[in-house]
Amino acid sequence: MYSRADKVSGFKVTVLAGFWVFGANAYGQGIADNLTSVSGSASVFTGVNHTRTDLGSQTESTTEPSAGISGNLGGNFQSGSKSLQLRYGGSLETRRDTFDGGQTDRSSVTGAAQFNHADPASRFDFNAGHTVSSVRNNTGFVIEPSSYDTRNTISAGAGLRFYPGDLTTLRFSGQAGRSFGSGDLNGSESVTSSAQLSRRLTERSSASLVASRSWSDDNGVDNTIDSAQVSYSRSLASGSFSAGVGVSRSETDLLNGSTSENTAETGFLNRTWATPDWQTTIGYDRSLSDSATDLSLETTEFVDFFPDSIRVRGVVVSDTLTVTHNNARVCDICSLGLVAQGAVVESQITGATSHEYQSGINLGLQLTSLQSLSFDYSWQGDAGENSGTIIDQIHRLGTRWTRKLAENTSFSVDFSQSYLRTKSARNDQDQFALRLILTRGFSLTGNYR
């Protein structure tokens, strides 16, 4: 699907923009033995978009009035050992160029669904999932996220558990995944088999040993990745701690008939501090991964928000450091989210190294019981071998004022700015967008015993 580093970074950055608005609707309620919760919203909007493109000797400007619709739907359905989580969102926008009268349509869809069947009384478990996401290859950024390609992926797998002791579990599993899309995005597939031995050490700690082998086919490029890792996790009074160390080996059969073999030490370290009002996490991850192989990796947590785009790339070793902080009560009316991440990515095929950075901040203000104001800023930058020379970067700023009109109806004024700066062959761009948005939402919860 996409690299582990992108899974973490995409989730964290997008949470900053959307956590305070949508997060509590579907998942802020406790899950009982049998629970169904559904939430969603539909919006109509109108606005104007102004884009400036730097052509070197001159600047090209376009102004486009626009109108469109958008919506999202999420749910958490659980009945005994069966559970289904889903979150989908999309938009359709029509723009008219005031200069030549031309009309363009832009659309985007992102989301995921995950079904799990895990009965504690049974040795067998099963899962199936679907995602639709906006993806890009290693070519930098664009102002319009809807300009990236859309890819669907499906995956399914099953596991079989044994209990060698009261505190020990042995699980054998298999997982398969496939992608659907246009061009190079279509037909990638992979299969992963794994064995996991886990043991509860104390009431608060556990350890595990995982070994896996993955096979993938990405447009005729065959790849095999073998991995083994031992990990330890502990629940603390102030949060949690987890760490792991291992090794991974890849073997890639290239289109020219040659074979590339690579070995890398892998591991992770994660520390979280948490209170009822705030949570801070510092994490380091080193992994050997491949976009096609990731299609068949089991999802450890359901990601209900997606980044504007997910990067697709070949076999890489990535070192990623991430720091996040979310505070629901900075003051009586304030909430704050922060994220910073840096990654060093080395291609195992070409040997090229790149440096990737991103940061973001979200400030939410509850002005009155009916009015709220939010400020968002995010930055992403890519550098090559020289970590200090940013080749492509994009800044995004957003301000939104929302007025609640009725219990499930609100009106918003949204002003966003995007600044693309590049040292590649492409052009710098600026975009300013103003939208007036009318939103109708709903949230339903049922508890059946």
C-alpha positions as CSV (number, residue, x, y, z in Angstrom):
1,M,0.0,0.0,0.0
2,Y,2.6,2.6,1.1
3,S,5.6,2.7,3.3
4,R,5.3,2.4,7.1
5,A,6.8,5.8,7.5
6,D,4.1,7.3,5.3
7,K,1.5,5.5,7.3
8,V,2.6,7.2,10.5
9,S,3.3,10.6,9.0
10,G,0.1,10.8,7.0
11,F,-2.1,9.8,9.9
12,K,-0.4,12.3,12.4
13,V,-0.5,15.3,10.0
14,T,-4.1,14.8,9.0
15,V,-5.2,14.3,12.6
16,L,-4.0,17.8,13.3
17,A,-6.3,19.2,10.6
18,G,-9.3,17.0,11.4
19,F,-9.1,15.5,14.9
20,W,-10.9,18.3,16.7
21,V,-13.7,18.5,14.2
22,F,-14.6,14.9,13.4
23,G,-12.8,12.6,15.8
24,A,-15.4,12.4,18.5
25,N,-18.3,11.7,16.3
26,A,-17.8,8.1,15.6
27,Y,-15.0,7.0,17.9
28,G,-15.4,9.1,21.0
29,Q,-18.0,6.8,22.5
30,G,-17.1,3.6,24.4
31,I,-17.5,0.3,22.6
32,A,-19.6,-2.2,24.5
33,D,-20.1,-5.8,23.7
34,N,-22.6,-5.0,21.0
35,L,-22.4,-1.5,19.6
36,T,-23.3,0.4,16.4
37,S,-22.3,4.0,15.8
38,V,-22.6,5.9,12.6
39,S,-21.7,9.5,11.8
40,G,-21.4,11.6,8.7
41,S,-22.0,14.9,7.1
42,A,-22.9,16.4,3.7
43,S,-21.9,19.9,2.6
44,V,-22.6,22.2,-0.3
45,F,-20.1,25.0,-0.9
46,T,-19.3,27.9,-3.2
47,G,-16.3,30.0,-3.4
48,V,-13.5,31.4,-5.5
49,N,-9.9,30.1,-6.3
50,H,-7.0,32.4,-7.4
51,T,-3.8,30.7,-8.6
52,R,-0.6,32.3,-9.6
53,T,2.1,30.4,-11.5
54,D,5.7,31.8,-11.8
55,L,6.8,31.2,-15.4
56,G,10.2,32.9,-15.0
57,S,9.8,35.9,-17.2
58,Q,6.2,36.4,-16.3
59,T,3.4,35.4,-13.9
60,E,0.3,33.6,-15.1
61,S,-2.8,34.2,-12.9
62,T,-6.2,32.5,-13.0
63,T,-9.4,33.2,-11.0
64,E,-12.1,30.6,-10.9
65,P,-15.4,30.8,-9.1
66,S,-16.5,27.4,-8.0
67,A,-19.3,25.3,-6.5
68,G,-19.4,21.8,-5.2
69,I,-20.5,19.2,-2.8
70,S,-18.6,17.1,-0.3
71,G,-19.3,14.5,2.4
72,N,-18.0,11.9,4.7
73,L,-19.4,8.8,6.3
74,G,-18.0,6.8,9.2
75,G,-19.1,4.0,11.4
76,N,-18.2,1.4,14.0
77,F,-20.3,-1.8,14.0
78,Q,-19.6,-4.5,16.5
79,S,-21.5,-7.7,17.3
80,G,-19.8,-10.2,19.5
81,S,-16.6,-11.3,17.8
82,K,-17.3,-9.4,14.5
83,S,-16.5,-5.7,14.0
84,L,-16.5,-3.4,11.0
85,Q,-14.9,0.1,11.0
86,L,-15.2,2.4,8.0
87,R,-14.6,6.0,7.1
88,Y,-15.0,7.4,3.6
89,G,-15.0,11.0,2.3
90,G,-15.1,12.7,-1.1
91,S,-15.8,15.9,-2.9
92,L,-16.8,17.1,-6.4
93,E,-16.1,20.7,-7.5
94,T,-16.9,22.6,-10.7
95,R,-14.8,25.6,-11.6
96,R,-15.1,28.2,-14.3
97,D,-12.1,30.2,-15.5
98,T,-13.1,33.9,-15.7
99,F,-10.4,34.5,-18.4
100,D,-11.4,32.1,-21.1
101,G,-14.7,30.8,-19.8
102,G,-13.5,27.2,-19.7
103,Q,-15.0,24.8,-17.1
104,T,-13.2,22.1,-15.2
105,D,-14.4,19.5,-12.7
106,R,-12.2,18.2,-9.8
107,S,-13.1,15.2,-7.6
108,S,-11.4,13.2,-4.9
109,V,-12.3,10.2,-2.8
110,T,-10.4,8.8,0.2
111,G,-11.4,6.3,2.8
112,A,-11.1,2.8,4.2
113,A,-13.1,-0.1,5.6
114,Q,-11.8,-2.9,7.9
115,F,-13.7,-6.0,8.9
116,N,-12.4,-8.3,11.7
117,H,-13.6,-11.5,13.1
118,A,-11.8,-12.6,16.3
119,D,-13.5,-14.8,18.8
120,P,-11.5,-15.4,22.0
121,A,-13.0,-18.8,22.3
122,S,-11.9,-19.8,18.8
123,R,-8.4,-20.3,17.5
124,F,-9.3,-18.8,14.1
125,D,-9.5,-15.1,13.1
126,F,-10.2,-13.4,9.8
127,N,-9.9,-9.9,8.4
128,A,-10.7,-8.1,5.2
129,G,-10.2,-4.5,4.2
130,H,-10.5,-1.9,1.4
131,T,-8.9,1.5,0.9
132,V,-9.2,4.2,-1.7
133,S,-6.5,6.8,-1.6
134,S,-4.7,9.6,-3.5
135,V,-1.2,8.5,-4.4
136,R,1.9,10.0,-6.0
137,N,5.3,8.8,-6.9
138,N,8.6,10.4,-5.9
139,T,8.1,13.6,-8.0
140,G,7.5,16.3,-5.4
141,F,4.3,18.2,-4.6
142,V,1.4,19.9,-6.4
143,I,-1.0,22.6,-5.2
144,E,-4.1,20.6,-6.0
145,P,-4.3,17.3,-4.1
146,S,-7.0,16.1,-6.5
147,S,-4.4,16.2,-9.3
148,Y,-2.8,13.0,-7.8
149,D,-3.9,9.6,-9.0
150,T,-6.5,7.5,-7.2
151,R,-5.9,3.9,-6.2
152,N,-8.1,1.2,-4.7
153,T,-6.6,-1.6,-2.7
154,I,-8.2,-4.7,-1.2
155,S,-6.7,-7.1,1.3
156,A,-7.8,-10.2,3.3
157,G,-6.1,-12.6,5.6
158,A,-6.6,-15.2,8.3
159,G,-4.8,-16.4,11.4
160,L,-4.6,-19.6,13.5
161,R,-3.7,-19.4,17.2
162,F,-2.2,-21.9,19.6
163,Y,-1.6,-21.6,23.4
164,P,1.6,-23.4,24.5
165,G,1.1,-22.0,28.0
166,D,-1.3,-19.9,30.0
167,L,0.6,-16.7,29.2
168,T,1.9,-17.6,25.7
169,T,0.3,-17.4,22.3
170,L,1.5,-18.7,19.0
171,R,-0.2,-17.3,15.9
172,F,0.3,-18.4,12.2
173,S,-1.2,-16.0,9.6
174,G,-1.4,-15.3,6.0
175,Q,-2.4,-12.0,4.3
176,A,-2.9,-11.0,0.6
177,G,-3.4,-7.7,-1.0
178,R,-3.9,-6.2,-4.5
179,S,-4.2,-2.7,-6.0
180,F,-6.5,-1.4,-8.7
181,G,-6.0,1.9,-10.6
182,S,-4.8,3.4,-13.8
183,G,-1.4,2.7,-15.4
184,D,1.3,1.6,-13.0
185,L,-1.1,1.7,-10.1
186,N,-3.0,-1.3,-11.3
187,G,-2.2,-4.9,-10.7
188,S,0.4,-4.7,-7.9
189,E,-0.1,-7.7,-5.6
190,S,1.6,-9.3,-2.6
191,V,1.3,-12.2,-0.1
192,T,2.7,-12.3,3.4
193,S,3.0,-15.3,5.7
194,S,4.1,-14.8,9.3
195,A,4.5,-16.5,12.7
196,Q,4.3,-14.6,16.0
197,L,5.1,-15.9,19.4
198,S,4.0,-13.6,22.2
199,R,4.1,-13.9,26.0
200,R,2.7,-11.8,28.8
201,L,5.4,-11.0,31.2
202,T,3.5,-9.1,33.9
203,E,0.1,-7.4,34.1
204,R,1.6,-4.4,32.4
205,S,4.2,-5.8,30.0
206,S,4.6,-8.3,27.2
207,A,7.1,-9.5,24.6
208,S,6.9,-11.0,21.2
209,L,8.9,-12.5,18.4
210,V,7.7,-12.2,14.8
211,A,9.1,-13.8,11.6
212,S,7.6,-13.1,8.2
213,R,8.1,-13.6,4.5
214,S,6.5,-11.4,1.8
215,W,6.3,-11.9,-1.9
216,S,5.2,-9.1,-4.3
217,D,4.8,-8.4,-8.0
218,D,4.8,-4.8,-9.0
219,N,4.4,-4.4,-12.8
220,G,6.7,-7.3,-13.5
221,V,9.2,-6.5,-10.7
222,D,9.3,-9.4,-8.2
223,N,10.4,-8.8,-4.7
224,T,10.8,-11.0,-1.6
225,I,11.3,-9.6,1.9
226,D,12.2,-11.7,4.9
227,S,11.9,-10.1,8.4
228,A,12.4,-11.1,12.0
229,Q,11.9,-8.8,15.0
230,V,11.7,-9.1,18.8
231,S,9.7,-6.5,20.6
232,Y,8.8,-5.4,24.1
233,S,5.9,-3.2,25.3
234,R,4.9,-1.9,28.7
235,S,2.0,0.1,30.0
236,L,3.1,2.8,32.4
237,A,1.2,5.0,34.8
238,S,2.1,8.0,32.7
239,G,1.6,6.4,29.2
240,S,3.3,3.5,27.4
241,F,6.7,2.4,26.2
242,S,7.6,-0.1,23.4
243,A,10.7,-1.1,21.6
244,G,11.9,-3.6,19.0
245,V,14.9,-4.8,17.1
246,G,15.3,-7.1,14.2
247,V,16.7,-7.6,10.7
248,S,15.1,-7.6,7.2
249,R,16.4,-9.0,3.9
250,S,15.1,-8.2,0.4
251,E,15.7,-9.9,-3.0
252,T,14.4,-8.1,-6.0
253,D,14.3,-9.5,-9.6
254,L,14.5,-6.5,-11.9
255,L,13.1,-6.1,-15.4
256,N,16.6,-6.2,-16.9
257,G,17.2,-9.7,-15.5
258,S,19.5,-8.8,-12.7
259,T,18.9,-9.4,-9.0
260,S,19.3,-6.9,-6.2
261,E,19.9,-8.3,-2.6
262,N,19.9,-6.1,0.5
263,T,20.0,-6.6,4.2
264,A,19.2,-4.0,6.9
265,E,19.0,-3.8,10.7
266,T,15.5,-2.7,11.7
267,G,13.8,-1.6,14.9
268,F,11.6,1.0,16.6
269,L,11.4,2.9,19.9
270,N,8.2,4.6,21.1
271,R,7.4,6.5,24.2
272,T,4.0,8.1,25.0
273,W,3.1,10.4,27.9
274,A,-0.6,10.8,28.4
275,T,-3.1,12.5,30.8
276,P,-6.8,13.1,30.4
277,D,-6.2,16.4,28.6
278,W,-3.0,15.8,26.6
279,Q,-0.8,13.3,24.9
280,T,2.8,13.5,23.7
281,T,4.6,10.8,21.7
282,I,8.2,10.5,20.5
283,G,8.8,7.6,18.1
284,Y,11.7,6.3,16.0
285,D,11.3,3.7,13.3
286,R,13.8,2.0,11.0
287,S,12.3,-0.3,8.4
288,L,13.0,-2.0,5.1
289,S,9.8,-1.8,3.1
290,D,8.3,-1.8,-0.4
291,S,5.1,-0.2,-1.6
292,A,3.8,-3.4,-3.2
293,T,4.8,-5.6,-0.3
294,D,3.0,-3.3,2.1
295,L,-0.3,-4.3,0.4
296,S,-0.3,-7.5,2.4
297,L,0.8,-6.3,5.7
298,E,-1.8,-6.5,8.4
299,T,-3.2,-3.2,9.7
300,T,-2.5,-2.9,13.4
301,E,-4.8,0.2,13.8
302,F,-7.6,1.6,11.8
303,V,-6.7,4.9,10.2
304,D,-9.9,7.0,9.7
305,F,-8.2,10.1,8.3
306,F,-5.9,10.1,5.3
307,P,-3.3,12.5,4.0
308,D,-3.8,14.5,0.8
309,S,-1.6,11.9,-0.9
310,I,0.4,8.8,-0.2
311,R,3.8,8.3,-1.7
312,V,4.5,5.1,-3.7
313,R,8.0,3.9,-4.1
314,G,10.2,0.7,-4.4
315,V,12.4,-1.0,-1.9
316,V,13.7,1.5,0.6
317,V,15.3,1.6,4.0
318,S,13.9,4.5,6.0
319,D,14.9,6.0,9.3
320,T,12.0,8.1,10.7
321,L,11.8,10.3,13.8
322,T,8.3,11.6,14.8
323,V,7.2,13.9,17.6
324,T,3.5,14.7,18.2
325,H,1.6,16.5,20.9
326,N,-2.2,16.9,21.2
327,N,-3.7,19.0,24.0
328,A,-7.4,19.2,24.3
329,R,-7.3,22.0,26.9
330,V,-4.5,24.5,26.5
331,C,-6.9,27.0,28.0
332,D,-10.6,27.0,28.7
333,I,-11.4,27.5,25.0
334,C,-8.2,26.3,23.3
335,S,-7.1,23.0,21.8
336,L,-3.7,22.5,20.2
337,G,-2.0,19.9,18.0
338,L,1.6,19.7,16.9
339,V,3.7,17.3,14.8
340,A,7.2,17.3,13.5
341,Q,8.9,14.5,11.5
342,G,12.1,13.9,9.6
343,A,13.0,10.8,7.6
344,V,16.1,9.6,5.7
345,V,15.1,7.3,2.8
346,E,17.6,5.2,0.9
347,S,16.6,3.3,-2.3
348,Q,17.9,-0.3,-2.2
349,I,17.7,-0.4,-6.0
350,T,19.5,2.8,-7.1
351,G,21.3,3.7,-3.9
352,A,19.9,7.2,-4.0
353,T,19.2,8.9,-0.6
354,S,16.6,11.5,0.1
355,H,15.6,13.5,3.2
356,E,11.9,14.2,3.9
357,Y,10.5,16.7,6.4
358,Q,7.1,17.7,7.6
359,S,5.6,19.7,10.4
360,G,2.2,21.0,11.3
361,I,0.2,22.9,13.9
362,N,-3.5,23.2,14.6
363,L,-5.1,25.6,17.0
364,G,-8.8,25.4,17.8
365,L,-10.8,28.1,19.7
366,Q,-14.3,27.6,21.0
367,L,-15.4,31.2,21.0
368,T,-18.9,30.6,22.2
369,S,-21.3,27.7,22.5
370,L,-22.2,28.3,18.8
371,Q,-19.0,29.7,17.3
372,S,-15.6,28.2,16.8
373,L,-12.4,29.3,15.0
374,S,-9.5,27.1,13.8
375,F,-6.0,27.8,12.4
376,D,-4.0,25.2,10.6
377,Y,-0.5,25.3,9.2
378,S,1.5,22.4,7.6
379,W,4.8,22.2,5.7
380,Q,6.4,19.4,3.7
381,G,9.8,19.5,2.2
382,D,12.0,17.1,0.2
383,A,15.7,17.2,-0.1
384,G,18.2,14.9,-1.9
385,E,21.6,13.8,-0.7
386,N,22.2,17.2,0.9
387,S,19.8,17.3,3.9
388,G,20.0,21.1,4.1
389,T,19.0,21.8,0.4
390,I,15.2,21.7,0.0
391,I,14.3,20.8,-3.6
392,D,10.5,20.8,-3.3
393,Q,8.4,22.2,-0.5
394,I,4.8,23.3,0.1
395,H,3.3,25.5,2.7
396,R,-0.5,25.3,3.5
397,L,-2.3,27.6,5.8
398,G,-6.0,27.5,6.7
399,T,-8.4,29.5,8.7
400,R,-12.0,28.4,9.4
401,W,-14.8,30.2,11.2
402,T,-17.9,28.0,12.0
403,R,-21.3,29.0,13.3
404,K,-23.7,26.4,14.5
405,L,-27.2,27.0,13.1
406,A,-29.0,24.0,14.5
407,E,-28.2,20.8,16.3
408,N,-26.7,19.2,13.2
409,T,-26.3,22.1,10.9
410,S,-23.5,24.6,10.6
411,F,-22.2,27.4,8.3
412,S,-18.5,28.0,7.8
413,V,-16.2,30.5,6.1
414,D,-12.9,28.8,5.0
415,F,-9.9,30.7,3.7
416,S,-6.9,28.6,2.7
417,Q,-3.5,29.5,1.2
418,S,-0.9,27.2,-0.5
419,Y,2.6,28.0,-1.6
420,L,4.6,25.6,-3.7
421,R,8.4,26.3,-4.0
422,T,10.6,24.1,-6.2
423,K,14.1,24.0,-7.5
424,S,13.2,21.3,-10.1
425,A,12.0,21.8,-13.6
426,R,8.5,22.6,-12.5
427,N,7.1,26.1,-11.7
428,D,6.4,27.8,-8.3
429,Q,2.8,28.3,-7.6
430,D,0.6,30.2,-5.1
431,Q,-3.1,29.5,-4.5
432,F,-5.7,31.3,-2.4
433,A,-9.2,29.9,-1.9
434,L,-12.2,31.3,-0.1
435,R,-15.2,29.0,0.5
436,L,-18.7,29.4,2.1
437,I,-19.8,26.0,3.3
438,L,-23.2,24.8,4.6
439,T,-23.0,21.4,6.4
440,R,-25.6,19.0,7.7
441,G,-24.3,16.2,9.8
442,F,-25.7,13.3,11.9
443,S,-24.5,10.9,14.6
444,L,-26.3,7.8,15.7
445,T,-25.4,5.3,18.4
446,G,-27.2,2.1,19.3
447,N,-26.4,-0.3,22.1
448,Y,-28.0,-3.7,21.9
449,R,-27.6,-6.4,24.5
